[in-house]
Amino acid sequence: MIIVTLRMTVRPDKRHDFMESIRGMLGPTRIERGCISYCLYEDIENNNTFTLVEEWETRDDLEKHVRTDNYRRLLELMDLLSEPYELRFSTVSQTAEMEPLLQLVHKKRRERTE
């Protein structure tokens, strides 16, 4: 799995334009082949800062996405930023369920109450 994290701070006077454009990109990108997740998050300390988190099944899926019109639209939005963006790519080779961790937490809680 490939995880892409893009942090952007938008100029306050362009926030509305940014939001309108990116809202139109979320749905179509989410149905692209290989897209696991495509979510935009707003920073609670600065409502002009956003983080776009993308999860793709394979590098090939991500590379196909980069060639889409939606991705070109995303690049155009960089003109609305007030500071340089931060872009990170992460490769996940293995994921696991949280059940063992949850069991440990519950066990520790029971031990404290006994």
C-alpha positions as CSV (number, residue, x, y, z in Angstrom):
1,M,0.0,0.0,0.0
2,I,1.2,3.5,-0.8
3,I,0.1,6.4,1.5
4,V,0.4,10.0,0.2
5,T,0.1,12.8,2.7
6,L,-0.2,16.4,1.3
7,R,-0.3,19.3,3.8
8,M,-1.4,22.6,2.4
9,T,-2.1,26.0,3.9
10,V,-4.4,28.1,1.7
11,R,-4.5,31.8,1.5
12,P,-7.5,33.0,3.6
13,D,-9.0,34.9,0.7
14,K,-8.9,31.7,-1.5
15,R,-10.2,29.2,1.1
16,H,-13.7,29.1,-0.5
17,D,-12.3,28.5,-4.0
18,F,-10.0,25.8,-2.6
19,M,-12.8,24.0,-0.8
20,E,-15.2,24.1,-3.8
21,S,-12.5,22.7,-6.1
22,I,-11.3,19.9,-3.8
23,R,-14.8,18.8,-2.9
24,G,-15.4,18.1,-6.5
25,M,-12.3,15.9,-6.7
26,L,-13.0,13.6,-3.7
27,G,-15.8,11.5,-5.0
28,P,-14.3,10.8,-8.5
29,T,-10.9,9.9,-7.0
30,R,-12.4,7.6,-4.5
31,I,-13.8,5.4,-7.3
32,E,-10.5,5.1,-9.2
33,R,-9.1,1.7,-9.5
34,G,-6.8,1.0,-6.5
35,C,-7.9,3.9,-4.4
36,I,-8.4,2.6,-0.8
37,S,-9.0,6.0,0.7
38,Y,-8.9,9.7,-0.3
39,C,-9.7,12.1,2.6
40,L,-9.3,15.7,3.3
41,Y,-8.8,16.9,6.9
42,E,-8.9,20.4,8.3
43,D,-6.4,21.5,11.0
44,I,-8.3,22.4,14.1
45,E,-5.7,25.1,15.0
46,N,-5.6,26.7,11.6
47,N,-8.8,26.4,9.5
48,N,-6.8,27.3,6.3
49,T,-4.5,24.3,6.7
50,F,-5.6,21.0,5.2
51,T,-4.1,17.5,4.9
52,L,-5.1,15.3,2.0
53,V,-4.4,11.6,2.8
54,E,-4.5,9.2,0.0
55,E,-4.2,5.4,0.2
56,W,-3.5,3.4,-2.9
57,E,-3.2,-0.4,-3.3
58,T,-0.1,-0.3,-5.5
59,R,2.4,2.2,-6.9
60,D,1.0,1.5,-10.4
61,D,-2.5,2.6,-9.2
62,L,-1.0,5.8,-7.8
63,E,0.9,6.5,-11.0
64,K,-2.3,6.1,-13.0
65,H,-4.0,8.6,-10.7
66,V,-1.2,11.1,-11.2
67,R,-2.1,11.2,-14.9
68,T,-5.8,12.0,-14.3
69,D,-7.5,15.4,-14.8
70,N,-8.3,15.4,-11.1
71,Y,-4.6,15.3,-10.3
72,R,-4.0,18.2,-12.7
73,R,-6.7,20.1,-10.9
74,L,-5.0,19.4,-7.6
75,L,-1.7,20.8,-9.0
76,E,-3.6,24.0,-10.1
77,L,-4.8,24.5,-6.5
78,M,-1.1,24.9,-5.4
79,D,-1.5,28.5,-6.7
80,L,-3.9,29.2,-3.9
81,L,-1.5,28.3,-1.1
82,S,0.1,30.8,1.3
83,E,3.2,28.7,1.9
84,P,5.0,25.7,0.4
85,Y,3.2,22.4,0.6
86,E,4.5,19.4,2.4
87,L,4.3,16.1,0.5
88,R,5.2,12.6,1.9
89,F,5.0,9.2,0.4
90,S,5.0,6.1,2.6
91,T,5.0,2.4,1.7
92,V,3.2,0.0,3.9
93,S,4.3,-3.6,3.5
94,Q,2.1,-5.1,6.2
95,T,-1.0,-4.1,8.1
96,A,-2.5,-5.8,11.1
97,E,-5.8,-5.8,13.0
98,M,-5.9,-3.9,16.3
99,E,-7.6,-6.7,18.2
100,P,-4.4,-7.8,20.1
101,L,-3.8,-4.2,21.2
102,L,-7.4,-3.8,22.3
103,Q,-7.2,-7.0,24.3
104,L,-4.1,-5.7,26.1
105,V,-5.8,-2.4,26.9
106,H,-8.9,-4.1,28.3
107,K,-6.7,-6.5,30.3
108,K,-4.8,-3.6,31.9
109,R,-8.1,-1.9,32.7
110,R,-9.5,-5.0,34.4
111,E,-6.3,-5.4,36.4
112,R,-6.6,-1.8,37.7
113,T,-10.2,-2.3,38.8
114,E,-9.5,-5.5,40.6
